[in-house]
Each structure stands twice: as structure tokens, then as C-alpha cells.
Amino acid sequence: MLYLVIAVIVIALIAKSRSSNNQSDSDADIEKQNRILDEVNRTYGNIEVYEPQLEPSDIEGIYFNEFREYVDAQGHVLTPAEIDEIRYKDDYREDIEQDFPHHRKSWRT
């Protein structure tokens, strides 16, 4: 997590230096940016991209992240309502068909 914070700070400094319109300021900012990057690399080594480790859950197409939260394949955390909707989708369909029989055809298409 510390690496991620450091990477964000470095990226912000890069963006700030690129937005400068004055060439001399830009050159000074680039030198400062290079010194900061060198210091970060010396202190922390190479910063690697974080990729979450997903484990299959009891629901098909849904996974657990490292915090044991339900997530989709892209790693987005799902709300309890979204999980229930996925887990019980067939049950919902049957309830709607029973309560609203005139909508049966629209659910089967």
C-alpha cells in the first residue's frame, strides 16, 4: 500500500511538471522529478503494479478478494443486494411470474 501512495505522489509530480508552460520551469521540474524518482528507486526498489488475488466463491462468476469481500471478475466489490440478485436470480424470476402472470412472456425472452 505504501508503494501505491508513493507511485501516486510521483505521478502527481510528473503531471504538475508537464503542465508548466515556462520552459525553464519545466526543465527544473524535470530535473527535480528525476531526482525524486532516483531517490524512490534507491529507497524502495522497483515498484510493482498491484494485482488483486481473486478466489472463486460459492456463486458462479463471483469471487472473493483478499479481504473476503464478494467481487466480480474485474475486482469491483459487490453490494449485498447485488450478491442476492445474482445468487437468487431464478427465485426472483419465479416470484415475478407468479405475482404478475401477464408478464410471463417478457421474462422468458
N, C-alpha and C positions, 0 to 999 in steps of 0.2 A: 504494500500500500504506500509505503514511503517512496518507493521508486516512481509510482504513478504521480504522486504530488510533485516530485522533483521534475519529472518529464513535463507536466503541465506548466510549471514555472518557466522552464526553458523554452517551451513553445510560445508562451506569452511574451517572453523577451524577444524571441525571433520575430513574432508578428509586430511587436512595437517597433523594432528596428527597421522592418521593411516598410512600415507606414510613414517613416520620416521622409520629408520632401527635400531637405537640405542634404546635399551630397557629403559635405564634411561631417555633419552629424551622423549620417548613415555609415560612413567609414569608421568613425569612432565607435558606433554601436556594434558594428560587425566585429571589430577587434574585441570589444567587451564581451560580446556573445561567444566568440571563440574561446576567450579565457575562461568564461563560465563553463562552457561545455568541456574544456580540458580538465577543469577542477572537478566537475561531476564525474567524469570518466575515471580520473585518478582515485577519487574517494569511493565510488560505488561500483566501479567496473562497468561493463556494458549493461544497459538497462534493457530488459527483455519485455516484450509485449505480453500482457496478462491475458490468458485464455481460460475461461471457466471450465471446470471439470464437471460434466453432467453425467448423472447416473440414471438409468431407467427407473421409472416409478411403477406403481401398481396400475396406472392408467396408460393405455396405449397412446404414444405420441407426446407424452408429458414426461418431464424429467425432474430430478432433484438436483439443485446446485449444492455448493459446498456448505451452505447454511441450512440445508434440508428444506428449502422452500420449493414449491412446485413452480417449474418454469417451462416455457415452450422450447422448441428446438433452437431458437435464436438466443435463448437465455433470458427472455423477458419474464419477470415474476408475474404469476397469475393470482388474481384475487380469489377468495373462496367462492364467490358467485360464478366466476369463470370455470373454476375446477368442477363445481357441481353441474354446471351446464354441460360440460364435456363428459363427465362421469355418468350422468343420468339422462343423456340426450334422448335415448329411446323411451325412457319413462315419461319424459315431458311430452313427447310426441303422442303417446297413447292417451295421456290425460287430456290433451287438447282435442284429440279425435273424439273422446267420449263426451267432453263438455260442449264441443261445437261440431256436431256431426256434419253440418253443411260445409265445413272447411276440409273435409277428408281428402278430397281430390287435390287440393293445393299442397297438402303435406306429402303426398305420395309422388309428386312430380319432381 
